[in-house]
């Protein structure tokens, strides 16, 4: 695997910030999904290295905007700076795939020059035609609702588990917010990450960061992790085979109905 250059890292970070999936970016640039997921973790953890790197890119983009370059031209320049050996698509297909989201991100930077460099754009901030995957999320339960349901039935997740985060997401400066923090019957801290769709390697990396954050905070304590999702990518299942402190838990939703009649 070729070590990504600064130009590749810039494109990857900007595309992540524009809201693209780690898998799609990894496929195009010949990187491992876990490697791109690590860059995403920089964003989640507000890593100072990421802050410095992206801030420098943001300054370059603002300078090009001051030089009267259009957002689309800047997006194309960013991709033109990447040597062909670092991507797996013809240049025209690379641009067709990535110029539109980069252009929208650069337009946002133009209109918000002091924007938070840790913000990953989402559809309300950068409008675009929603993909089938995004539209399918409309039919999925919100992760906050799942979190509340799991909190109410934490004993069904694992006997002996008890929540220790006072009913709210536990914030770790080095790792971010853990959905649920608990302790098990042996006194070990348990980081619980909840997904409302198939959990991929990004979700596993996120959970591992939470576990690392707990271990850094409670150095003399053992730490475990539980990843909860309706289903899991095969690579996640394979990875957990060598992660004895991580468990995968799937869930299903029951639907019930009752008649509603008007009061007479």
C-alpha positions in Angstrom: 0.0 0.0 0.0 1.4 3.4 -1.0 1.8 5.9 1.9 -0.5 8.8 1.1 1.2 12.1 0.3 0.2 15.5 1.8 -2.0 16.1 -1.3 -3.8 12.8 -0.8 -4.3 13.5 2.9 -5.7 16.9 2.0 -8.2 15.4 -0.4 -9.2 12.7 2.0 -9.7 15.1 4.9 -11.7 17.5 2.8 -13.9 14.7 1.4 -14.5 13.4 4.9 -15.4 16.8 6.0 -17.8 17.0 3.1 -19.6 14.0 4.5 -18.5 11.2 2.2 -18.2 7.6 3.4 -14.8 6.2 4.4 -15.3 3.2 2.2 -15.9 5.2 -0.9 -12.8 7.4 -0.3 -10.6 4.4 0.5 -11.7 2.5 -2.7 -10.9 5.4 -4.9 -7.5 6.2 -3.4 -6.4 2.6 -2.9 -6.3 3.0 0.9 -7.6 0.7 3.6 -11.0 1.7 5.0 -9.5 1.5 8.5 -6.8 4.1 7.5 -9.4 6.5 6.2 -11.5 5.8 9.4 -8.5 6.9 11.4 -8.6 10.3 9.7 -12.3 10.5 10.5 -11.3 9.7 14.2 -9.1 12.8 14.1 -12.2 14.8 13.4 -14.2 13.1 16.1 -11.4 13.5 18.7 -10.6 17.1 17.6 -7.0 16.0 17.1 -4.6 19.1 17.1 -2.7 17.6 14.2 -5.9 17.5 12.2 -6.7 21.0 13.3 -3.4 22.4 12.1 -3.5 20.4 8.8 -7.0 21.4 7.9 -6.5 25.0 9.0 -3.6 25.3 6.5 -5.9 23.9 3.8 -8.6 26.3 4.7 -6.2 29.2 4.4 -5.1 28.0 1.0 -8.7 27.7 -0.1 -9.5 31.2 1.1 -6.5 32.6 -0.7 -7.5 30.9 -4.0 -11.0 32.4 -3.5 -9.5 35.8 -3.0 -7.6 35.2 -6.2 -11.0 34.9 -7.9 -10.9 31.2 -8.5 -14.3 29.6 -8.5 -15.2 26.9 -5.9 -15.4 24.3 -8.7 -12.0 25.3 -10.1 -10.4 25.0 -6.6 -12.0 21.5 -6.2 -10.5 20.5 -9.6 -7.1 22.0 -8.6 -7.1 19.9 -5.3 -7.7 16.7 -7.3 -5.2 17.7 -10.1 -2.5 18.0 -7.4 -2.7 14.3 -6.8 -0.4 12.1 -8.8 -2.2 9.4 -10.8 -0.4 6.6 -8.9 -2.5 7.5 -5.8 -6.0 6.8 -7.2 -7.7 3.8 -8.9 -10.0 5.7 -11.2 -9.4 7.6 -14.5 -9.0 11.3 -13.7 -12.2 12.2 -15.4 -14.2 9.7 -13.3 -12.4 10.9 -10.2 -13.5 14.5 -10.9 -17.0 13.4 -11.8 -17.3 11.6 -8.4 -15.6 14.1 -6.1 -15.7 17.6 -7.6 -19.4 18.2 -6.7 -19.1 17.5 -3.0 -15.8 19.4 -2.8 -17.3 22.3 -4.6 -20.2 22.5 -2.1 -17.7 22.3 0.8 -15.6 25.1 -0.7 -18.7 27.2 -1.2 -19.5 26.7 2.5 -16.0 27.8 3.4 -16.3 30.8 1.2 -19.6 31.8 2.9 -18.3 30.9 6.4 -14.6 31.7 6.5 -14.4 31.2 10.3 -16.3 27.9 10.2 -15.3 25.2 12.8 -12.6 23.0 11.2 -13.9 20.0 13.2 -17.3 20.2 11.7 -18.3 17.4 9.3 -20.9 18.7 6.9 -24.3 17.1 6.7 -27.3 17.6 4.4 -28.8 20.5 6.3 -25.7 22.6 5.8 -24.7 21.4 2.4 -27.8 20.6 0.4 -27.5 17.8 -2.2 -29.6 15.1 -3.7 -29.9 12.4 -1.0 -28.6 9.0 -1.8 -30.8 5.9 -1.4 -28.7 5.1 1.7 -29.6 8.4 3.3 -33.3 8.1 2.3 -33.4 4.6 3.8 -32.4 6.1 7.2 -35.8 7.8 7.3 -37.2 4.4 8.1 -34.6 3.6 10.8 -35.0 4.6 14.5 -32.9 7.6 15.6 -29.8 6.6 17.6 -30.9 8.8 20.5 -34.2 6.9 20.7 -32.3 3.6 20.6 -30.0 4.9 23.4 -33.0 5.8 25.6 -34.6 2.4 25.0 -31.3 0.5 25.8 -30.8 2.6 28.9 -34.3 1.6 30.1 -33.5 -2.1 29.6 -29.7 -2.2 30.3 -30.1 -5.4 32.3 -31.4 -7.2 29.2 -28.2 -6.2 27.3 -26.1 -8.0 29.9 -27.0 -9.2 33.4 -25.1 -7.1 36.0 -24.5 -4.1 33.8 -25.3 -0.8 35.5 -25.0 2.7 34.0 -22.5 5.1 35.5 -22.9 8.2 33.3 -25.8 9.8 35.2 -28.2 9.3 32.2 -26.2 11.3 29.7 -23.4 10.8 27.2 -20.1 10.8 29.0 -17.6 13.2 27.4 -13.9 12.4 27.2 -11.7 15.2 25.9 -9.4 12.8 24.1 -12.2 10.7 22.5 -15.6 12.4 22.4 -19.0 11.4 23.7 -19.7 7.8 24.6 -23.3 6.8 24.0 -23.6 4.9 27.2 -20.9 4.3 29.9 -21.5 1.4 32.3 -19.8 -1.0 34.6 -20.2 -4.8 34.5 -20.6 -7.3 37.4 -16.8 -7.5 37.6 -16.4 -3.7 38.0 -15.0 -3.2 34.5 -15.9 0.0 32.6 -17.9 -0.7 29.5 -18.2 1.8 26.6 -21.4 1.1 24.6 -21.7 2.4 21.0 -25.1 2.3 19.3 -25.8 2.4 15.5 -29.1 2.4 13.8 -27.7 0.8 10.6 -25.2 -1.8 9.7 -22.0 -1.2 11.7 -18.9 -0.8 9.6 -15.2 -0.4 10.4 -15.7 3.3 11.2 -18.1 2.3 14.1 -15.6 -0.2 15.4 -12.7 2.3 15.3 -15.0 4.8 17.1 -15.7 2.3 19.9 -12.0 1.5 20.2 -11.3 5.2 20.7 -13.9 5.4 23.4 -12.3 2.4 25.1 -8.9 4.0 24.9 -10.2 7.2 26.3 -11.8 5.3 29.3 -8.5 3.5 29.8 -6.5 6.8 29.8 -9.0 8.2 32.4 -9.2 5.1 34.6 -5.7 3.7 34.2 -6.0 1.1 36.9 -9.4 -0.3 35.6 -10.1 -2.9 33.0 -12.2 -1.6 30.0 -14.6 -3.4 27.6 -16.6 -2.3 24.7 -20.0 -3.3 23.3 -21.1 -2.3 19.7 -24.8 -2.5 19.2 -26.3 -2.5 15.7 -29.0 -4.3 13.6 -26.2 -5.9 11.6 -22.4 -5.8 11.1 -20.0 -5.8 8.1 -18.0 -8.9 7.7 -14.7 -7.1 8.3 -16.1 -5.9 11.7 -17.0 -9.5 12.7 -13.5 -10.7 11.6 -11.7 -8.0 13.5 -13.6 -8.7 16.8 -12.2 -12.2 16.7 -8.9 -10.8 17.9 -10.4 -8.2 20.2 -11.5 -10.1 23.3 -12.7 -7.0 25.1 -15.2 -6.1 22.4 -18.6 -7.6 21.9 -21.1 -7.3 19.1 -24.8 -7.2 20.0 -27.5 -7.1 17.3 -31.1 -6.0 18.0 -34.5 -6.1 16.3 -37.5 -3.9 16.7 -41.0 -5.2 17.5 -44.0 -3.3 16.2 -47.4 -3.5 17.9 -50.7 -1.8 17.1 -53.7 -0.7 19.1 -57.0 0.9 18.1 -57.4 4.5 18.7 -61.0 5.7 19.1 -62.2 9.3 19.7 -63.6 10.2 23.0 -67.4 10.5 22.9 
